[in-house]
Amino acid sequence: MSKEVQMSIKMEADLRDRFMAVAADQHRPAAQIVRELMRRFIDESEPPNALTAKTLRKSRRDESAR
């Protein structure tokens, strides 16, 4: 099992309060949501593999032909 670490971030109090309220409404720990957002950000930031890149290019060409 990997060792867990903590990270401290600064944000506006209103943003934190609204985030915590939504997390509580959904009965989800805030840390779980932040980890999910971080993983999604990493996934979206990585370059696509060759097949995905080809599919994206084809999709964009098809959309521009409309």
C-alpha positions in Angstrom: 0.0 0.0 0.0 1.3 3.4 -0.9 2.0 6.0 1.8 -0.5 8.8 1.9 0.6 12.4 2.1 -1.3 15.6 2.8 -1.5 18.8 0.7 -2.4 22.2 1.9 -4.0 24.7 -0.5 -5.3 28.2 -0.2 -8.7 29.3 -1.5 -11.5 31.7 -0.8 -13.6 30.9 2.2 -16.8 31.1 0.1 -15.4 28.5 -2.3 -14.5 26.1 0.5 -17.8 26.6 2.2 -19.8 26.0 -1.0 -17.7 22.9 -1.9 -18.0 21.4 1.6 -21.8 22.0 1.5 -22.2 20.2 -1.8 -19.9 17.3 -0.7 -22.0 16.9 2.5 -25.3 17.0 0.5 -23.9 14.1 -1.6 -22.6 12.3 1.5 -19.1 12.2 0.0 -15.8 13.1 1.8 -14.3 16.2 0.4 -10.9 14.5 0.0 -12.4 11.8 -2.1 -13.8 14.4 -4.5 -10.5 16.3 -4.7 -8.6 13.1 -5.5 -11.2 12.3 -8.2 -10.8 15.8 -9.7 -7.0 15.5 -9.6 -7.0 12.2 -11.4 -9.4 13.6 -14.0 -7.2 16.6 -14.5 -4.1 14.4 -15.0 -6.0 12.1 -17.4 -7.1 15.1 -19.5 -3.7 16.6 -19.5 -1.8 13.6 -20.8 -1.4 13.3 -24.6 -3.8 10.8 -26.2 -2.4 7.5 -27.5 -2.3 7.1 -31.3 -5.7 5.5 -31.7 -7.4 8.1 -29.5 -5.7 11.0 -31.4 -6.8 9.6 -34.7 -10.4 9.2 -33.5 -10.4 12.8 -32.2 -9.1 14.1 -35.5 -11.7 12.2 -37.4 -14.5 13.4 -35.1 -13.4 17.1 -35.5 -13.3 16.7 -39.3 -16.8 15.2 -39.3 -18.1 18.0 -37.1 -16.6 20.8 -39.3 -18.1 19.2 -42.4 -21.6 19.8 -41.0 
